[in-house]
Amino acid sequence: MRWDGISEFVYVAEYESFTRAAKELGISTAQVSRQISALEQRLNIKLLYRTTRKVSLTEEGRVFYQHCRGVLDGLGAAEQAVSNLQAKPQGRIKLTAPVTYGEQQLLPLINDFMVQYREIEVTAFLSNQKLDLVEGGYDLAIRIGKLSDSTMMAKKLSRRTNFVCAAPAYLKKYGIPHSLSDLKQHNCLLGTRDYWHFIEDSSNVDTEKNLRVSGSVQYNSGHSLVDAALKGLGIVQLPDYYVQKHLASGALVSVLDNYREPEEGIWAIYPHNRHLSPKIRLLVDYLTERLK
């Protein structure tokens, strides 16, 4: 009985019309009216203002509508989830991701995914620009760091850490930096930006700091920066997936660890859609499991 009148109320609230709500629900206008009247009596609250020209929500009706809409959305999602279990994932997925992360981490996993799911096709466009998913017709985007677009749904896949590191030979010759101010005395190998990210303890509070650095090298290629660091040209700040194996082998040494910024999230984002298709959900779950 607690469900009686809920759908009717939500449809009238959204269409501002008993007649239109009845048409959408496939029932009579009189039945819609009876259900909502019974709902108001059960709640002992007036939900709608009714005139011959217009139907509008009362203040209590607006609050009740927000909750009811969420309940119906959840029910729809539950029904879709059950239906998806019976659906065979197939069709094309169009996605975008950052260039290096896509090449090194993402696409090899997607290839493994496609070996398992032969009826799924993937189109991937790698770009370091944040592309418009809706305008570009993308089903999915992989983003790193803080998310700014609140109109998208997001799921955290993994995380990354930025390391400041250099070759042992460079550090032996020029010394190990122990504070951020020491970087002024070092050749900093730059990427596309002329500043590095750090966390600095100020009055027992960690604050984010963008420190402007300089050096003889500026490349828009992480691989080239790693190569320069390995050859002793200077100090570099790069994400873990560039330098992990070199740190493990000792070819590079991490410095300024006390100033390392917190790990950044790696996210799958997709257009706001309450009923995610089976193929997209399957890929997101697969990447979450493999990247974590």
N, C-alpha and C positions, 0 to 999 in steps of 0.2 A: 504493500500500500504506500510505502514511503516514496516509491518511484512514480506513483500516479501524478500526472500533471506536470512533471519536470520537463519532459521534451516539449510539451505544448507551450509551457511558459518560456523556455529558451527561444523557441522559434518565433513566438509573438514578440519577444523582446528584441530579437534581431531584425525582424521584418517590419516591426511596428504596425502589424496588421493581423487581425484574427483570420481574415479571409485568405491572405497569402500563406500564413502558417498552416492553415488547414489543407491548402492545396499541396504544400511541400510534404506534409505528413500523410497525405492520402486519406484524410478523414473529414468529417463535416465540420463546418464552422461552429455549429451548436455544440458538438462534442468537445471542441477546443475550449469553448467558453465554460462548459460545465466542469471540465477537468481543472481549469485554472481557478474557478470559483471555489471548488472543493479544496484545492491546494491552499488558497488564502484562508479558508475557514479552518483548515487543519493547523495552519501556522498561526492563526489569529493575527495576521498581518496583511495590510493592503499592499500588493505588489505592483499594481498597474493603475495609472490614471486612464479612464476611458471616456472619450467624447465621441460625438458622431463623426468627427473629422480625423481624430488622431488617437493613437495609443502610445503612452510613454511610461517609463519606469518611475516609481517612487524612489526615494532615497534608500529605503529598505530593499526595494526591488533590485536596485543596482548592485547592492552588496550580495544579495542572494543569487543574482544572475552570474556574477563572477565565479562563485563557488560551483554553481550548477554547470556552467560551461566547462569548467575543469573536470567535473565528474563525467560528463558526456564524452569529453575528449579522451579521458582515461579508459572509458568503456570501449570507445572506438579503437583505441590503440590495442587493447586487450584482444578484441575480435580480430584485428589485423594480424596480431602476433600469432594467434592460433592458425589463421589462414596461411600465413607465411610458412608455417611448419610443413604444410602440404605442397607448397609451391617449389618447383625446381628452379634454382637460381640460373638465370640465363640472360643474355643480352649484353649491351655495351655499357661500360663505365667510362666516363670522361673525367679525368682529374688533373690537377696541377700541383706542383711541389717545387721547393727551392732546388736549384740546379745540383749542387754538390751532394746535398743530403738525398736527393732523389736518385742520383747516379750510384752513390755508395751504399745507401741503406735501403731505400724504398723499392726501387725497381727490381733488384734481385729477389726480394720477398714477393713482389707481385708476380714475377715469373714463376716462383714456386707455387703461388696461389693458383695460377692458371693451369699448371700441370694437374692440379687436383680437380679444377672446375673447368673442364674443356669447353663448356657452352657459354662461358663468359668471355667477352672481348674487352680489351682495355685500350683507351687512348690517353696517353700522358703527355702533358706539355710542361716542361721544366722551365721555370722562370723565377728570378729573385724579386720580381715585382708582384705586388698583391693584386691579382686580377679579380675583376668583378665576376663572381660565379654565375649569377643570374644572367647577366648580359652575354657572357661567354658560353652559356649552356653547360657549365660544369656541374657534375654530380657531387664532387668532393674536392677539397683542397687540404693540403698538409701545410700547416703554419708553425713557425717556431717563435717562442717568446710570448710576450703579452698580447692578448687579443683585444682588438678595439671595436670590432663590428658586432654589436649586440643583436643584430637582426639574424645572425646565424646560430645554428646549433653547433655545439662543440663537444668532442670527447677526447680526453687526454690519452695519447698513445704511449708516450715515453717522456724522457727528459734528457737534457744535454748540459754539459759543463764546459765553460771556457777556461783554458789553461794558458798561462804565460810561461814560455819555456825557451830554452836556447841550447845549443850544442855544448858539451863539456869543454871543448877547446876554446870556445868563445868566452865562457865564464872564467876559465883559468886565466885568460889573457886580460880580460877587462873587469873581472870581479863579479860577485853575485850581488844583485840589488836586494836590499833588505827593507826598503821603504819605497813608497810611491815617488818621493822626491828624487830617489836615486836614479830613476829612469831618465832624468835629464842628461845623465852622463853616458847613456847607452844609445846605440843605434837600434831604433825600433822599426821593425819591418811592418809596413802599413798595408791594410787592405783598402777597401773603398772609402773608409772613414779615417779621419786623422785624430781619432780619440779612441781610448780603450775604456771598458767598463770595469769598475771595482766596487767593493764595499769597504767603507772606512769607519772605524770605531771612533765616534765623537761623543764624549761625555757618556760613555757606556751605552750609546745608541748606534746601531749600525745604519749608516746612510749610504745611499747609492751615489757613486761619483763617476762622472765622465771626465777622464784625464786626457788632455791634449798631449800627444806625443809626436816625435818627428824622427826621421831617419833617411837613409839614402835609397830606400826601396819603397815603391808603392805599386802593388799589383791588385788586379781584381780577380785573382785566382788563388784560392787557398792552397792548391797543390804546389804552385810556384813559390808561395811563401814558406811552405814546409821545406821545400828544396833549399831555399836560401838560408833558412835556419840550420838545416843539417850541414850546410857547407860553411857554417860559422860566420855568416854575414851580420847576424844581430839577434835580437830577441823578438819573439812573435807572440801574439795572442790569438788563439784559434780554438774552435770547438773540439771536443774530445774525439769525434770521429775522424778528424784529420791527424791527430797526434798520438792517439792511444798506443798504437804498436811501437812507435818510436820511443815513447816514455817507458814502455815495458822492456824494450831492448836496451835502454840506456843511451840511445843515440841522441835523445833530447832529455833535458832535466827541467822539471817544473820549479818555478820560483814564485815568490810573492804569494804563497798559498794562503797566508792569513788575510789577504785582501781579495781572495777569489769571491766573485759574486755568486749568489745562490743559483741552484740549477734552474734552467728555463724549461718550460713545458713544451712538448711537441704534440700538436693537436691535429685531429681530423675535424674539419668544419664542413658543414653542408647547409644548403638553404633550409629555412625553417619548414619542416614537414613532419606532421605528426605521425604519418604512416610511411616510414622509411622502407624502401623496396628491399626484398630479400637479398638481392645481389650486393647492394651497398652495405647493408647491415653485416652480411657475411664477410665482406672485405675488411670493414672497420674492425670487427671482432678478431679476424685473423691477424691483422697488423698489431692490434693491442696485445695479443698473446705473444707474438714473435718479438716485438720491440721492447717489451717490459723488462 
